[in-house]
Amino acid sequence: MPHAPSRAGTPGASDVRTPALFPDDTRESPGAAARRPGTALVTGASSGIGAAVARRLSAEGWTLVLNGRDPRRLAETAAHAPAAVFPEDLTRPAAERRLTRFALDEVGHLDLLVACAGVGWAGEFTTMTRRAFDEVMEVNLLTTLRLVRQVLPHMLEAGSGRVVLVGSLAGAVGVRGEAVYSASKAAVAVFADALRFELRGTGVGVSLVVPGVVDTPFFERRGTPYARTRPRPVPPERVADAVWRAVVRGRDEVHVPRWLGVPARVRGAAPGLYRRLAATFG
């Protein structure tokens, strides 16, 4: 059974509702809403990047709705970033509809969606179970698309808002032993590009944040520790800072750390060279 929506540190819905940031007859550039506190929905907020994003937005004065699969950890996040919380697995049928309705009931409108929910898996592709395969694609890709599909019409009606998708360097260059995870994140990146083109001129922007290795429970939960020496893991707060920069500056794409944009550009400009380097250095 899905967990019932609950709240932590949040006043009644009538207290947290705020008027639209921009009148109907005034459209600002995508991302302009972030220059002053607004309302945001953050998924994957039970821990890691999502929790760090929630804390950063809360510190900036935003009104939050948080989603995650772990009720206890989600409540811990809300204790440090007061919010309405909706603990439910977004892979459940129609969960994205229930979450969107809950968010709109709580805060009245949404200026920002930050999709952080994700899972990983590591190992040879031929040893991956069907269950693991389906979970990675469902959580990383399909739940994100479904939720964006629910939230987007409300932003379009308001004529403002921003969708921030958390991708991965694995989706830009591919990582050995993470074929399906890489595929899921590559699809998220292409979706971000296509949706951005589609929304041009509407007042709604799309940002893709591309982290490398992040020091979160992600590797522990996938059952395989991170064994490489480079790139070194960065704290989730650095990714939260990148999300904030993307929103405030209306950035289309931000890499964390920034130098990780280099291998992605090399792969795009000289794919043959990139493949030789990857085969040599892993």
C-alpha positions as CSV (number, residue, x, y, z in Angstrom):
1,M,0.0,0.0,0.0
2,P,1.3,3.5,-0.7
3,H,2.2,5.6,2.2
4,A,-0.3,8.3,3.1
5,P,0.9,11.8,2.5
6,S,2.1,13.5,5.6
7,R,3.5,16.8,6.7
8,A,6.5,17.9,8.6
9,G,7.1,21.4,9.9
10,T,4.5,22.9,7.5
11,P,1.6,25.1,8.3
12,G,-1.9,24.4,6.9
13,A,-2.4,24.7,3.2
14,S,-4.2,28.0,3.5
15,D,-1.1,29.4,5.3
16,V,1.5,28.4,2.7
17,R,-0.5,29.3,-0.4
18,T,1.1,32.3,-2.1
19,P,-0.1,34.4,-5.0
20,A,1.4,33.7,-8.5
21,L,4.8,35.3,-8.7
22,F,3.9,37.0,-12.0
23,P,0.6,38.5,-13.2
24,D,-1.0,36.7,-16.2
25,D,-0.1,39.7,-18.4
26,T,3.6,39.7,-17.6
27,R,5.9,37.0,-18.7
28,E,9.5,36.9,-17.6
29,S,12.4,34.9,-19.0
30,P,12.7,31.2,-18.0
31,G,14.3,31.0,-14.5
32,A,13.3,34.5,-13.5
33,A,11.1,33.1,-10.7
34,A,14.2,31.9,-8.9
35,R,15.4,35.4,-8.2
36,R,12.9,35.6,-5.4
37,P,11.5,32.8,-3.2
38,G,8.8,30.7,-4.8
39,T,7.3,27.2,-4.5
40,A,9.2,24.0,-5.4
41,L,8.6,20.3,-5.7
42,V,11.7,18.1,-5.1
43,T,11.7,14.4,-5.7
44,G,14.3,12.0,-4.3
45,A,14.4,14.2,-1.2
46,S,14.8,11.3,1.3
47,S,18.6,11.7,1.2
48,G,21.6,12.6,-1.0
49,I,21.2,15.2,-3.7
50,G,17.5,15.6,-3.2
51,A,17.9,16.3,0.5
52,A,20.7,18.8,-0.2
53,V,18.6,20.6,-2.8
54,A,15.8,20.8,-0.3
55,R,18.0,22.4,2.3
56,R,19.5,24.9,-0.1
57,L,16.1,26.0,-1.4
58,S,14.7,26.2,2.1
59,A,17.7,28.4,3.1
60,E,16.8,30.7,0.2
61,G,13.2,31.1,1.6
62,W,11.4,28.7,-0.8
63,T,8.2,26.9,0.1
64,L,8.7,23.2,-0.5
65,V,6.9,20.0,-1.2
66,L,9.2,16.9,-0.9
67,N,8.8,13.4,-2.2
68,G,10.8,10.3,-1.4
69,R,10.3,6.6,-0.9
70,D,11.5,6.4,2.7
71,P,9.1,8.1,5.2
72,R,11.6,8.3,8.0
73,R,14.4,9.8,6.0
74,L,12.0,12.2,4.3
75,A,10.8,13.4,7.7
76,E,14.4,14.0,8.7
77,T,14.9,16.1,5.6
78,A,11.8,18.1,6.4
79,A,13.1,18.7,9.9
80,H,16.0,20.6,8.4
81,A,14.0,22.1,5.5
82,P,10.4,22.7,6.6
83,A,8.1,21.3,4.0
84,A,5.0,19.4,3.1
85,V,6.0,15.8,2.5
86,F,4.5,13.1,0.3
87,P,6.3,9.8,1.0
88,E,5.4,7.5,-1.9
89,D,7.2,5.4,-4.5
90,L,6.7,7.1,-7.8
91,T,6.7,3.8,-9.7
92,R,3.3,3.0,-8.2
93,P,0.4,3.5,-10.7
94,A,-0.8,7.1,-10.9
95,A,1.6,8.2,-8.1
96,E,2.7,11.2,-10.2
97,R,-0.9,12.4,-10.3
98,R,-1.4,12.0,-6.6
99,L,1.9,13.9,-5.9
100,T,1.0,16.7,-8.3
101,R,-2.5,17.1,-6.8
102,F,-1.0,17.1,-3.2
103,A,1.6,19.7,-4.2
104,L,-0.9,22.0,-5.8
105,D,-3.3,21.6,-2.8
106,E,-0.5,22.5,-0.4
107,V,1.2,25.5,-2.2
108,G,-1.3,26.5,-4.8
109,H,1.1,26.6,-7.7
110,L,4.6,25.4,-8.6
111,D,7.4,27.6,-9.8
112,L,10.0,24.9,-9.8
113,L,10.3,21.1,-10.2
114,V,13.7,19.5,-9.3
115,A,13.7,15.8,-10.2
116,C,16.4,14.1,-8.2
117,A,15.0,10.6,-7.7
118,G,17.3,7.9,-9.1
119,V,18.7,4.4,-8.5
120,G,21.8,2.7,-9.8
121,W,23.1,-0.8,-10.7
122,A,26.6,-2.0,-11.5
123,G,27.8,-5.2,-13.2
124,E,28.0,-6.9,-16.5
125,F,24.9,-6.2,-18.6
126,T,24.3,-9.9,-19.3
127,T,24.1,-10.6,-15.5
128,M,21.5,-7.9,-14.9
129,T,18.1,-9.3,-13.8
130,R,14.9,-8.2,-15.4
131,R,13.7,-6.8,-12.1
132,A,16.9,-4.6,-11.8
133,F,16.7,-3.6,-15.4
134,D,13.0,-2.4,-15.1
135,E,13.7,-0.6,-11.8
136,V,16.6,1.5,-13.2
137,M,14.6,2.5,-16.3
138,E,11.4,3.1,-14.4
139,V,12.9,5.2,-11.6
140,N,15.5,7.1,-13.5
141,L,13.5,7.8,-16.7
142,L,9.8,7.0,-16.8
143,T,8.8,8.4,-13.4
144,T,10.6,11.6,-14.3
145,L,8.8,12.0,-17.6
146,R,5.4,11.1,-16.1
147,L,5.8,13.7,-13.3
148,V,7.0,16.4,-15.7
149,R,3.9,15.6,-17.9
150,Q,1.7,16.3,-14.8
151,V,3.4,19.5,-13.6
152,L,4.2,21.2,-16.9
153,P,0.6,22.2,-17.9
154,H,0.3,24.2,-14.7
155,M,3.6,26.1,-15.4
156,L,2.5,26.7,-18.9
157,E,-0.8,28.1,-17.7
158,A,1.1,30.5,-15.4
159,G,3.5,31.4,-18.2
160,S,6.6,30.8,-15.9
161,G,8.5,28.1,-14.1
162,R,11.5,25.8,-14.4
163,V,12.1,22.1,-14.6
164,V,15.5,20.9,-13.4
165,L,16.4,17.3,-14.2
166,V,19.4,15.6,-12.5
167,G,21.3,13.6,-15.0
168,S,24.7,12.0,-14.8
169,L,28.1,12.0,-16.5
170,A,27.4,8.4,-17.3
171,G,24.6,9.6,-19.5
172,A,27.0,11.8,-21.4
173,V,29.9,9.4,-22.0
174,G,28.8,5.9,-20.9
175,V,30.4,4.0,-18.1
176,R,31.6,0.4,-18.3
177,G,29.6,-1.9,-16.0
178,E,26.7,0.6,-15.9
179,A,25.2,0.2,-19.3
180,V,21.5,0.4,-18.4
181,Y,22.1,3.2,-15.9
182,S,24.0,5.1,-18.6
183,A,21.2,4.6,-21.0
184,S,18.6,5.9,-18.6
185,K,20.5,9.0,-17.9
186,A,21.3,9.6,-21.6
187,A,17.6,9.5,-22.2
188,V,17.0,12.1,-19.5
189,A,19.6,14.4,-21.2
190,V,18.0,14.1,-24.6
191,F,14.6,14.6,-23.1
192,A,15.8,17.8,-21.5
193,D,17.1,19.1,-24.8
194,A,14.0,18.2,-26.8
195,L,11.6,19.7,-24.1
196,R,13.7,22.9,-23.9
197,F,13.3,23.4,-27.7
198,E,9.6,22.7,-27.4
199,L,9.0,25.2,-24.6
200,R,11.0,28.1,-26.1
201,G,9.0,31.3,-25.8
202,T,6.6,29.9,-23.2
203,G,8.3,31.3,-20.1
204,V,9.1,27.8,-18.8
205,G,12.7,26.7,-18.8
206,V,14.5,23.4,-18.6
207,S,17.8,22.7,-16.9
208,L,20.0,19.6,-16.9
209,V,22.4,19.2,-14.0
210,V,25.1,16.7,-14.8
211,P,27.1,15.4,-11.7
212,G,29.9,13.0,-11.8
213,V,30.5,10.9,-8.7
214,V,28.6,12.2,-5.6
215,D,29.2,11.2,-2.0
216,T,25.8,9.8,-1.2
217,P,24.2,6.4,-0.2
218,F,23.7,5.8,-3.9
219,F,26.6,3.3,-4.2
220,E,25.8,1.6,-0.9
221,R,22.2,1.0,-2.1
222,R,23.2,-0.3,-5.5
223,G,25.4,-2.9,-3.7
224,T,28.6,-2.0,-5.4
225,P,31.0,0.5,-3.9
226,Y,32.8,3.2,-5.9
227,A,36.3,1.9,-6.5
228,R,37.9,4.4,-8.9
229,T,40.4,7.0,-7.8
230,R,39.1,9.6,-10.3
231,P,36.9,11.5,-10.5
232,R,36.8,12.0,-6.7
233,P,33.3,12.1,-5.2
234,V,31.9,15.5,-4.4
235,P,29.5,16.3,-1.6
236,P,25.8,16.5,-2.5
237,E,25.9,20.2,-1.4
238,R,28.0,21.0,-4.5
239,V,25.3,19.5,-6.7
240,A,22.6,21.5,-4.8
241,D,24.7,24.6,-5.5
242,A,24.7,23.7,-9.2
243,V,21.0,23.3,-9.2
244,W,20.7,26.7,-7.6
245,R,23.0,28.3,-10.2
246,A,21.0,26.6,-13.0
247,V,17.7,28.1,-11.7
248,V,19.0,31.6,-10.8
249,R,20.9,32.0,-14.0
250,G,18.5,30.1,-16.3
251,R,21.3,27.8,-17.3
252,D,20.5,25.0,-19.8
253,E,23.2,22.6,-18.5
254,V,25.6,22.6,-15.6
255,H,28.3,20.0,-14.9
256,V,29.6,19.1,-11.4
257,P,32.5,19.6,-11.1
258,R,32.7,21.9,-14.1
259,W,35.7,20.1,-15.7
260,L,33.6,17.0,-16.3
261,G,32.1,18.9,-19.2
262,V,35.4,18.4,-21.0
263,P,35.1,14.6,-21.7
264,A,31.5,15.1,-22.8
265,R,32.6,17.7,-25.3
266,V,35.5,15.6,-26.5
267,R,33.1,12.7,-27.1
268,G,30.8,15.0,-29.1
269,A,33.5,16.6,-31.2
270,A,35.8,13.6,-31.7
271,P,34.0,10.4,-30.8
272,G,36.7,8.1,-32.3
273,L,39.4,9.8,-30.2
274,Y,37.2,9.6,-27.1
275,R,36.6,5.9,-27.5
276,R,40.3,5.2,-27.9
277,L,41.1,7.2,-24.7
278,A,38.3,5.5,-22.8
279,A,39.5,2.1,-23.9
280,T,43.0,2.9,-22.7
281,F,42.2,4.7,-19.4
282,G,38.8,3.3,-18.6
